[in-house]
């Protein structure tokens, strides 16, 4: 007590203050302790709230997509090769952006790049592959044979051009881009080569034998065209058929035929293609499933396609979307069926059809000349 008194006196307090200060100070100290404790509790509670909020934003609430099963990361082709189930498509990816898209995809985990000679960006894709540091044998590379080069003597030179631009000595998959052949150096329809693709196919088989290609396939073939090609004594069966598949054009008949005949489908424009992407992402059933599972609408649509048994080729040059499109999960059966039924509940709407543009006297997809 004397020491306390001395301390107060040393601060210049008078005698009246000395007689009452200890009791007042004790109260102030008590209130101070209470105030500090309350403040610490408030800070702790706020910090805990922020941490929880951050975790929810990053991981989604319990019971959402963290608990969904992963879909297969590859499918096995007739050759025995494993093709990754999700690829980066580089159609319409322009100069100065396609390289960064490829590097972002490879960094994200993609190991499948789907390109074509006609896209005009193979040199930049090849440079990006080189700069990525990912070994060539870890990346599945696809290119396509354009319409002008269906004549057997033209196949190998244009394949070599693609190989040179991509900086590789082989392709994992080489596809006939369209079932329509053009006359050499023109955009005029060649009826003979179109009606009979077997000579072109034989040359592709030769490219496999030479080791320049490991798998060969087709693109935009309907069932009659597939039946016409496979009626020939093929040495190598088509590994895939790459076609437009999305909510607006689900093609269930072609999917069934392909499954029954062991020719997997690859889905280009899986989000709907030009002019349809936002429409696809805003489909009520898609949005409802996305909300229920904690996925984005794009992830729902891509997951649905892989779950159908197709290889999916979403195209983007935006890093965040490239990463988003790679995260896929198995939809619960009831929701998968719900989305499948919704996709088949409307007349099919095809996004891309160049039949009129090419001056064809028939529809590429519906008719067979």
C-alpha positions in Angstrom: 0.0 0.0 0.0 2.7 2.5 0.8 4.4 1.9 -2.5 1.1 2.5 -4.3 0.6 5.7 -2.3 4.1 6.8 -3.3 3.4 6.2 -6.9 0.2 8.3 -6.8 2.0 11.1 -4.9 4.8 11.1 -7.3 2.3 11.8 -10.1 1.2 15.0 -8.3 -2.1 13.8 -6.9 -3.5 15.7 -3.8 -4.5 14.1 -0.5 -8.3 13.7 -1.4 -7.4 11.8 -4.6 -5.0 9.7 -2.6 -7.8 8.7 -0.2 -10.2 7.6 -3.0 -8.0 6.5 -5.9 -7.3 2.8 -5.0 -11.0 1.8 -5.1 -11.6 3.7 -8.3 -8.5 2.2 -9.9 -9.5 -1.3 -9.0 -12.8 -0.8 -10.7 -11.1 0.7 -13.7 -8.7 -2.2 -13.9 -11.6 -4.7 -13.6 -13.5 -2.9 -16.4 -10.3 -2.7 -18.5 -9.7 -6.5 -18.2 -13.3 -7.2 -19.2 -13.1 -4.8 -22.1 -9.8 -6.4 -23.3 -11.3 -9.9 -23.0 -14.4 -8.8 -25.0 -12.2 -7.2 -27.7 -10.0 -10.3 -28.0 -13.1 -12.5 -28.2 -14.5 -10.3 -31.0 -11.2 -10.4 -32.9 -11.0 -14.2 -32.5 -14.6 -14.6 -33.7 -14.1 -12.4 -36.7 -10.9 -14.2 -37.6 -12.7 -17.6 -37.3 -15.5 -16.3 -39.5 -13.1 -15.1 -42.2 -11.2 -18.4 -42.2 -14.4 -20.3 -42.5 -15.6 -18.0 -45.3 -12.4 -18.5 -47.2 -12.6 -22.2 -46.9 -16.2 -22.2 -48.1 -15.2 -20.1 -51.1 -12.3 -22.4 -52.0 -13.7 -25.8 -51.3 -17.5 -25.5 -51.4 -19.7 -26.6 -48.5 -19.6 -30.3 -47.3 -21.7 -32.6 -49.4 -21.0 -30.8 -52.6 -18.6 -31.7 -55.4 -15.8 -32.7 -53.1 -17.7 -35.9 -52.4 -18.5 -36.7 -56.1 -16.5 -39.4 -57.8 -14.0 -38.5 -60.4 -14.7 -39.5 -64.0 -12.2 -41.5 -66.1 -9.2 -39.5 -67.1 -8.8 -41.5 -70.3 -10.5 -44.0 -72.7 -8.8 -47.0 -74.3 -8.8 -47.0 -78.1 -8.9 -50.2 -80.3 -5.1 -49.9 -80.7 -4.7 -50.2 -76.9 -3.6 -46.5 -76.6 -5.1 -44.4 -73.8 -6.5 -41.2 -75.0 -7.1 -38.5 -72.3 -10.8 -37.9 -71.8 -10.6 -34.1 -71.8 -8.6 -32.1 -74.3 -7.8 -28.5 -75.0 -9.3 -27.6 -78.4 -7.4 -24.9 -80.3 -9.9 -24.2 -83.1 -10.2 -20.4 -83.6 -7.4 -19.7 -81.2 -5.5 -16.9 -82.8 -1.9 -16.0 -83.1 -0.4 -14.7 -79.9 -3.0 -16.4 -77.7 -3.0 -20.1 -78.7 0.6 -20.7 -77.3 -0.3 -19.3 -73.9 -3.5 -21.4 -73.9 -1.5 -24.5 -74.6 1.0 -23.8 -71.9 -1.7 -22.9 -69.4 -3.5 -26.2 -70.2 -0.4 -28.3 -69.8 0.5 -26.6 -66.5 -3.1 -27.3 -65.3 -2.7 -31.0 -66.1 -4.1 -31.4 -69.6 -2.3 -34.0 -71.7 -4.4 -33.8 -74.8 -4.2 -31.1 -77.5 -6.7 -31.2 -80.3 -5.6 -29.3 -83.4 -5.7 -29.3 -87.2 -3.7 -28.2 -90.2 -6.6 -26.0 -91.3 -6.6 -24.1 -88.0 -3.4 -22.3 -89.1 -1.8 -22.3 -85.6 0.2 -25.5 -85.5 3.6 -23.8 -85.4 2.6 -21.8 -82.3 1.2 -24.9 -80.7 4.4 -26.7 -81.4 6.5 -23.9 -79.9 4.3 -23.9 -76.8 4.8 -27.6 -76.4 8.5 -27.2 -76.6 8.6 -24.3 -74.1 6.3 -26.1 -71.6 8.9 -28.6 -70.7 6.4 -31.5 -70.7 7.9 -34.5 -72.5 6.5 -35.3 -75.9 5.5 -38.8 -74.9 3.3 -37.4 -72.2 1.1 -35.3 -74.5 -1.6 -36.7 -76.9 -1.4 -34.7 -80.1 -4.2 -34.7 -82.7 -4.2 -33.1 -86.1 -6.5 -33.4 -89.1 -6.4 -34.0 -92.9 -8.1 -31.1 -94.7 -10.5 -31.5 -97.6 -8.0 -30.5 -100.3 -5.7 -33.4 -99.5 -7.9 -36.5 -99.7 -6.1 -37.7 -102.8 -3.7 -40.5 -101.7 -0.7 -38.8 -103.1 -1.4 -35.6 -101.1 -1.8 -37.2 -97.7 1.8 -37.7 -96.7 3.1 -34.3 -97.7 0.5 -32.4 -95.7 1.0 -34.7 -92.8 4.7 -34.0 -92.9 3.9 -30.3 -92.9 1.9 -30.7 -89.7 4.6 -32.7 -88.1 7.2 -30.1 -89.0 5.1 -27.2 -87.6 4.3 -29.1 -84.4 8.0 -30.1 -83.9 7.3 -33.8 -83.6 8.0 -36.9 -85.7 4.6 -38.6 -85.0 1.0 -37.8 -84.1 -1.0 -39.8 -81.6 -4.1 -39.3 -83.8 -4.7 -38.2 -87.4 -8.3 -37.6 -88.5 -10.1 -37.0 -91.8 -11.4 -33.5 -90.9 -14.5 -33.7 -93.1 -16.1 -36.5 -95.2 -16.1 -34.0 -98.1 -13.2 -34.1 -100.5 -12.3 -31.0 -102.6 -10.6 -31.1 -106.0 -6.9 -30.3 -105.8 -6.1 -26.6 -105.0 -9.8 -25.7 -105.0 -12.8 -25.6 -102.8 -14.9 -27.5 -105.3 -16.6 -30.7 -104.2 -15.0 -33.9 -105.6 -17.9 -36.4 -105.9 -15.7 -39.5 -106.5 -13.3 -39.1 -103.5 -16.2 -38.1 -101.3 -18.3 -41.1 -102.2 -15.4 -43.5 -101.7 -13.0 -42.5 -98.8 -11.3 -45.9 -98.9 -8.3 -44.8 -101.0 -7.7 -42.0 -98.5 -8.1 -44.4 -95.6 -5.6 -46.8 -97.1 -3.0 -44.0 -97.3 -3.7 -43.2 -93.6 -3.1 -46.9 -92.7 0.2 -46.6 -94.5 1.1 -43.6 -92.3 0.5 -45.8 -89.3 2.8 -48.5 -90.7 5.5 -45.8 -91.3 5.2 -44.7 -87.6 4.2 -41.2 -88.5 0.8 -41.7 -86.9 -0.3 -44.0 -84.1 -4.1 -43.9 -84.5 -6.3 -42.7 -87.4 -10.0 -41.6 -87.3 -12.7 -39.6 -88.9 -14.7 -36.4 -88.1 -18.2 -35.3 -89.0 -19.2 -38.7 -90.3 -22.8 -39.7 -89.9 -23.9 -43.4 -89.6 -24.3 -44.1 -93.4 -20.8 -42.7 -94.1 -19.3 -44.7 -91.3 -21.0 -47.8 -92.6 -19.8 -47.1 -96.1 -16.2 -46.7 -94.9 -16.2 -49.7 -92.5 -17.7 -52.0 -95.2 -14.2 -52.0 -96.8 -11.5 -54.5 -95.8 -9.8 -52.1 -93.4 -6.5 -53.0 -91.8 -7.2 -50.4 -89.1 -10.6 -49.5 -87.7 -11.4 -45.8 -87.1 -10.2 -45.0 -83.6 -12.7 -42.1 -83.2 -15.3 -40.1 -84.9 -15.1 -36.4 -83.9 -18.5 -34.7 -84.1 -20.5 -31.8 -82.7 -22.0 -32.9 -79.4 -23.7 -30.6 -76.9 -26.9 -29.9 -75.1 -28.5 -28.6 -78.3 -27.2 -31.4 -80.5 -26.8 -34.5 -78.3 -27.0 -37.1 -81.2 -28.2 -40.1 -79.2 -28.6 -42.3 -82.2 -25.0 -41.7 -83.4 -23.8 -42.2 -79.8 -25.5 -45.6 -79.6 -24.3 -46.7 -83.0 -20.7 -45.7 -82.1 -20.9 -47.5 -78.7 -22.3 -50.6 -80.4 -19.6 -50.6 -83.0 -16.6 -49.7 -80.9 -15.9 -46.3 -82.4 -15.8 -43.7 -79.6 -17.1 -40.2 -80.2 -15.1 -37.0 -79.6 -17.3 -34.0 -78.7 -16.3 -30.7 -80.2 -18.3 -27.6 -79.3 -19.4 -29.3 -76.0 -20.6 -26.0 -74.6 -22.6 -25.2 -77.6 -20.2 -23.4 -80.0 -20.3 -20.0 -81.4 -23.4 -18.0 -80.3 -24.6 -20.9 -78.1 -22.3 -20.9 -75.1 -24.2 -18.5 -72.9 -27.4 -20.1 -73.9 -26.0 -23.5 -72.8 -24.7 -22.2 -69.5 -28.1 -20.7 -68.7 -30.2 -23.8 -69.4 -32.4 -24.2 -66.2 -31.6 -27.9 -65.7 -27.9 -27.2 -66.1 -27.9 -24.3 -63.6 -30.0 -26.4 -61.1 -27.6 -29.3 -61.2 -24.6 -27.0 -60.9 -26.1 -25.3 -57.8 -27.0 -28.7 -56.2 -23.5 -30.2 -56.8 -21.3 -27.1 -56.3 -20.1 -27.1 -59.9 -20.1 -24.5 -62.6 -22.5 -25.0 -65.5 -19.6 -25.6 -67.8 -18.3 -28.3 -65.5 -21.7 -29.9 -65.5 -21.9 -30.0 -69.3 -18.4 -31.3 -69.8 -18.8 -33.9 -67.0 -22.1 -35.1 -68.6 -20.3 -35.6 -72.0 -17.5 -37.7 -70.4 -20.1 -39.6 -68.5 -21.8 -40.4 -71.8 -18.6 -42.1 -72.8 -17.3 -39.4 -75.1 -13.9 -37.6 -75.3 -14.5 -33.9 -74.8 -12.7 -31.0 -76.5 -13.6 -27.7 -74.8 -11.9 -24.7 -76.4 -10.8 -21.6 -74.5 -7.9 -19.2 -74.4 -8.9 -17.8 -71.0 -6.7 -19.3 -68.2 -9.5 -19.4 -65.6 -11.8 -21.2 -68.0 -9.1 -23.6 -69.2 -8.6 -24.6 -65.5 -12.4 -24.7 -64.8 -13.0 -27.0 -67.8 -10.5 -29.5 -66.6 -12.3 -30.2 -63.3 -15.0 -32.9 -64.0 -17.0 -35.1 -61.7 -19.4 -38.0 -62.1 -23.0 -36.8 -61.9 -25.4 -38.8 -59.7 -27.4 -41.1 -61.9 -30.7 -39.3 -61.4 -29.2 -35.9 -62.3 -27.4 -37.5 -65.3 -30.6 -38.9 -66.6 -32.4 -35.6 -66.0 -29.9 -33.8 -68.1 -29.9 -36.4 -70.8 -33.7 -36.2 -71.1 -33.6 -32.4 -71.2 -31.0 -32.5 -74.0 -33.2 -34.8 -76.0 -36.5 -33.0 -75.3 -36.1 -30.4 -78.1 -35.4 -30.6 -81.8 -31.6 -30.9 -82.5 -29.9 -27.6 -83.3 -26.6 -27.9 -85.1 -24.2 -25.0 -84.7 -21.8 -25.6 -87.6 -22.9 -26.8 -91.0 -20.8 -25.6 -94.0 -22.9 -27.5 -96.6 -24.3 -24.3 -98.2 -21.0 -22.5 -97.8 -19.3 -25.2 -99.8 -22.0 -25.2 -102.5 -22.9 -28.9 -101.8 -26.0 -30.3 -103.4 -26.8 -32.2 -100.2 -26.5 -31.8 -96.4 -23.3 -33.2 -95.1 -24.9 -34.5 -91.9 -28.3 -35.7 -93.1 -27.8 -37.0 -96.6 -25.5 -39.4 -98.2 -24.9 -38.9 -102.0 
